[in-house]
Amino acid sequence: MAAFAIDLLFIFLPLTLAWWLSFKSESMSIFEADRITPVCLFGVIFGAYILLSESFGGQSPGKMLLRLRVVEDDKYQKPIGLPHAAGRLALLALGTSVLGLGLLAALWDSKRRPWHDRYSGSIVRKKA
């Protein structure tokens, strides 16, 4: 969760600054007039950021700072790749939208994995 929060700040702060620099004094009134478009744009950018960083290297900048890595849950522990990362991201969205049950599932999983890790065949490990 801490790595996710760091990644959120990594994307949110520059995008907010870019929004403010682009629209200056009108930035708040533009946002209040149409909140859906910028929120969806942020979601797409953040989703692409997570998808690409976790699929190829297994780490987003937030995970790098905390020395975590998303890998396949098998003996080889290699990065999950783009198809699994896409499934993991979709399951994360689904699991959090159902009152957070997907995340709470980690409490009763033997490997402490939430839905998005369990059903995508991934696990988050400490990097050596």
Disulfide bonds with the S-S distance in Angstrom:
none
